[in-house]
Each structure stands twice: as C-alpha cells, then as structure tokens.
Amino acid sequence: MRSTVLPALLAAAGALSLTSATSAQPLAQSLPLAVQTLQVQAQPDVPDLTCERKLLLRRGTQATNPDPLEVPTDDTVRELAGESALPAPDPQTSAPPNVHPLPGNGAWRIAIWGDSHLAAGFFSDELARQMKVPADNVSNVLLPANMGRAGVRLPIRRSCVSTQWKYEPVYLGGDGAGAPGPGLVNMVADQPGATLAWDLRSDKGVANYERVRILYQQTATPIAVALSVDGAPETTVTLAQAAGPAVLELAADKPLSQVRLRLLDGALRFSGLDLQSRRASGIEMDVFGYPGATVAGWKMARTDYIASWFGGRDYQLVLLEFGTNEGANKPFDAGAYRRMLEDSVHNMRTVFPNAACVLIAPGDRGVLVPQSANIRKTHKGKGKHKAKAKAAPRIDLYVYSRVHAEIGRIQRDVGAAAGCSTWSMMDAMGGPGQSYVWARQTPPLMARDLIHFTVPGYQRFAQKFARDMGWTTQGDGGK
C-alpha cells in the first residue's frame, strides 16, 4: 500500500563538582526525571577506544548438512508457484503516492522505532542523505541501550560491552516494561566490574558532544559507579536520587571523546545515552532498532515512564517499522495482532500526541528450499537441459507473502483510525512474491535468508520512502 494522508503537521511545522536537579518538560503525562550533573574536562588527542577481549566458547563440531537450504532458482519458483497462492491485490495499492513536504526551516525532528531492518542504520542513513543533510550535521542524539547487540550499528565510533550485561527488550514484558528505556530496551547488570565504554566521535574521529547524559533507573538503594572521561583517572560516583527514571549528566566546555563506566556496587538498569551539542541542528533523527523486536514493546511499556525520556523532544514525525517478527508466529492470528497493534499505537500516541506518524509495513519474505529440490539449468555444448533433481516437495513459496500482506492491511486500518499514515515495504518491492526477484538482482537487494535485505536494498527502500513522502525529487529508487 502506498502512503495515505500524512497529517498536515509536517508541513506546518575528572570531576570538579556534583549537583542534583529534577527536570520534566513532558509532551504527555510523565514521571519527573531526576538529573545529577558531573562537571568533567575534555582532553585532546584521545586514543582510539579498545575493548576487552571476550573469551569465545568452544562449540562442538557440527555435522555438515548434506541437503542445505538455499534460495530457489527461477525454475524452482516457476515449478512451485502453481501450488502457492499469492494474496489478492489490494486495490488501494494502485493509488498514487501522496506528497507531504517537511517544514522548510530545516529543523527536522524524527523518531523511528523498529526491528532488525532498522537496527543497522542503513535505511536511516540513506533517508538523511535523501533529505540532503550532511552526516555530521546532527545534534541531540538519543541512543538506545542496544550497544554490543549483533546486527546493531550506532552513529558513534565504537562501544564496548562486558559479558556481565544482559539485554532486556520491553516487547517480552517483565521488569523492563515497568521501566522502559527510550528504545524499548534496557541493559541490566548486578555484578561488580561490569563495564560499558563509548567512543562518541564520528567515523572521521570528530568529537561533537559537550554533554553526555547516561540514562538509567534509579533504585531505592544507592548505586556506585566509576567513571573515566577521555582517559582521565576514574572518579567514583554514587547515584542516590529519587527512585525512577534518572540521568547522570557529564558536562564539559568542549566536546567529549570517550566515556568509560564500571559498576562498583548495586544493580544498574542502563536505558541509553542522550548526546547533546551546542551546534545548531540540521536534523534530529533518533533511531531505535532492536533485532527481534515487535510492536508489542509499545503495548507493554509504561507510558508515563517512557515519556519522561522525551521531555525536550517534540518530534514532528514518528515512524513505527514492525511486522516481520509478528508474521513469523505460526499460525498467524490476525485478530490478536490487530488488538496488539491498536493498543501499541494508542500508547505511542499517548506519549507523542502532537507528532505525525507513519506505520511501515513489512517487506516480502521468501522461503528457502532444499538444495536437492532446487531446479537448475546446465549447459552442455550448444544445448540446454534441466539438471536432474528430486521431485520438488510441496513447498508454499508465498506463505509469508500472504501473512505480510495481511499485516499491511491491518496496519492501514489501525493507522487510519489513529490518525497515522501507512507505507508498505512490500509494495515498494513491487508486491507479494518479489523477495525471489530482489534476491536475484545485481547487486542483490535481498539477503540470502530471504528475510532481511542487503545494504543496497535498504537504500532502495529509503529512496522510495523519501520520494513517496515528497522529500526528494530524485529518481525513484523503488522501481
């Protein structure tokens, strides 16, 4: 489905001392945010951040699969397509895309929540490029607590995470849902010696942020940590503010390069980083992607707690990109998914009542087939013939295509009821069943798992999205 009506809002729109304060400028009802400030000194010529080496666990030798799964060939797709029913075309996909220009003053503020499709940043990087914003013209960057997670790429030079930390995604419920981080994920540790470290410079080695705010949950029991900034000796800091969402703010007169944190005593629930700069902002695009996540994180999250992190961020646009992981559940329950999505979107709108919003439906997903059942063409002399293969098993090539199409229709209905627009990755690919076509492009646009996409694939989506939203007049990368 192409984008529906986007609200008109878019077009309108070493330690020297410690101090404590309470700060809250809520967009919606939120808990007070306790802030403790530590004055620190930035240093020049800070060396590159190095991480501690982690011990690799030895794994037993696994037997080679004599019949591995692989991408079906053109002939296999043609052979099996007759046994697989593609979903009926959605008549609304034939509507031309709407044009929704961003504000002309260049002060764009966008937040994106999603799953592994967004976690590596390839979509958002290309989106910023399409908006003609230099990569280093960004200030006030809010980073989720997903550092060190496989498949995650963040707009800082490097991060180090010791083995004592555990991830706490909110979509799974549990304690994290009652104290959600801004990215709907926390990192928790209760073992002394657990460490986190960040090299906050850009890929070019440029430091940009004079204030580094460490977001965490303050407990009734004090928490002791040791901090080192730009290679200076550690400073012991006791966190003993009012229980609830809290910030330890490191403030300097020049941009900081590195921060190291070591847990000394207590249990620490780390929720993210808020990086702030005095430079004028060309764009603020906060990306919260977590591999495996579902939109249920928004349903589970305590809204007054999560709203506390966004007191100074009046986003003009919020994007929710989910659906791939929900569609992997078998059997897919459309009614349960609709109810979950309704609750999730309602909670997001509670936190961001003034923002325009877009629900991004998942792309097409394919099915791998056994190598022995894959039909190939071979060449001998001037003739062609099909290589011998086992009788093709009954494989439903479009089982996920149908589910993702249904998810897209539900997102369109729920989005319209909540005042949100919708945009479909599947339609940007050309419709159901296109995963096999994208996998055979040169270069490939689909990853070999037929679930994820390659870097050029994510860039193609961003180009198409920007064009459909009216943010660029460049060539349509979605065709």
PEVEN-V707879 format. One record per residue. RES is the residue in one letter. PHI is phi as a letter, one per 30 degrees, with the letter a starting at -180 (999 if undefined). Layout:
# PEVEN-V707879
RES_PHI / RES_PHI
This chain:
# PEVEN-V707879
M_999 / R_c / S_d / T_c / V_d / L_d / P_e / A_d / L_e / L_d / A_d / A_d / A_d / G_999 / A_d / L_c / S_a / L_b / T_b / S_b / A_a / T_b / S_b / A_a / Q_b / P_d / L_d / A_b / Q_e / S_b / L_d / P_d / L_c / A_d / V_b / Q_c / T_c / L_c / Q_d / V_b / Q_c / A_d / Q_b / P_d / D_h / V_d / P_d / D_d / L_d / T_c / C_c / E_d / R_d / K_c / L_d / L_c / L_d / R_d / R_c / G_d / T_d / Q_c / A_d / T_d / N_d / P_d / D_b / P_d / L_d / E_a / V_d / P_d / T_d / D_e / D_d / T_d / V_d / R_d / E_d / L_c / A_d / G_d / E_c / S_c / A_c / L_d / P_d / A_d / P_e / D_d / P_e / Q_d / T_d / S_d / A_d / P_d / P_d / N_d / V_c / H_b / P_d / L_d / P_e / G_d / N_d / G_i / A_d / W_c / R_b / I_b / A_b / I_b / W_c / G_a / D_c / S_d / H_d / L_c / A_d / A_d / G_i / F_d / F_d / S_d / D_d / E_d / L_d / A_d / R_d / Q_d / M_d / K_i / V_c / P_e / A_e / D_c / N_c / V_b / S_b / N_h / V_c / L_c / L_c / P_d / A_d / N_b / M_d / G_i / R_d / A_e / G_i / V_c / R_b / L_c / P_d / I_b / R_d / R_a / S_b / C_b / V_b / S_d / T_d / Q_d / W_d / K_b / Y_d / E_b / P_d / V_d / Y_d / L_d / G_i / G_i / D_d / G_d / A_d / G_d / A_b / P_d / G_d / P_d / G_c / L_i / V_a / N_b / M_b / V_b / A_a / D_b / Q_c / P_e / G_j / A_d / T_b / L_b / A_b / W_b / D_c / L_d / R_d / S_d / D_e / K_d / G_i / V_c / A_d / N_b / Y_c / E_d / R_b / V_b / R_c / I_c / L_c / Y_a / Q_c / Q_d / T_c / A_d / T_c / P_e / I_c / A_c / V_b / A_c / L_b / S_b / V_c / D_h / G_i / A_d / P_e / E_d / T_c / T_d / V_b / T_c / L_c / A_b / Q_c / A_d / A_d / G_k / P_d / A_b / V_b / L_c / E_c / L_c / A_c / A_b / D_d / K_b / P_e / L_c / S_c / Q_b / V_b / R_c / L_b / R_b / L_d / L_c / D_a / G_j / A_c / L_c / R_c / F_d / S_c / G_k / L_b / D_c / L_c / Q_b / S_b / R_d / R_d / A_d / S_c / G_d / I_a / E_b / M_b / D_c / V_c / F_c / G_c / Y_b / P_e / G_j / A_d / T_b / V_d / A_e / G_e / W_d / K_d / M_d / A_d / R_d / T_d / D_d / Y_d / I_d / A_d / S_d / W_d / F_c / G_e / G_c / R_b / D_c / Y_d / Q_d / L_b / V_b / L_c / L_c / E_c / F_b / G_k / T_d / N_d / E_d / G_d / A_d / N_d / K_b / P_d / F_d / D_c / A_d / G_d / A_d / Y_d / R_d / R_d / M_d / L_d / E_e / D_d / S_d / V_d / H_e / N_d / M_d / R_d / T_d / V_d / F_b / P_d / N_c / A_d / A_d / C_b / V_b / L_c / I_c / A_d / P_d / G_d / D_d / R_b / G_c / V_b / L_d / V_b / P_d / Q_e / S_d / A_c / N_d / I_c / R_b / K_c / T_c / H_c / K_b / G_i / K_c / G_c / K_b / H_a / K_d / A_d / K_d / A_b / K_d / A_e / A_d / P_d / R_d / I_c / D_d / L_d / Y_c / V_d / Y_d / S_e / R_d / V_d / H_d / A_d / E_d / I_d / G_d / R_d / I_d / Q_d / R_d / D_d / V_d / G_d / A_d / A_d / A_c / G_i / C_c / S_d / T_b / W_b / S_c / M_d / M_d / D_d / A_d / M_d / G_j / G_j / P_d / G_i / Q_d / S_d / Y_d / V_d / W_d / A_d / R_c / Q_d / T_b / P_d / P_d / L_c / M_c / A_d / R_d / D_d / L_i / I_c / H_c / F_b / T_d / V_e / P_e / G_d / Y_d / Q_d / R_d / F_d / A_d / Q_d / K_d / F_d / A_d / R_d / D_d / M_d / G_i / W_c / T_a / T_c / Q_d / G_e / D_d / G_d / G_c / K_c
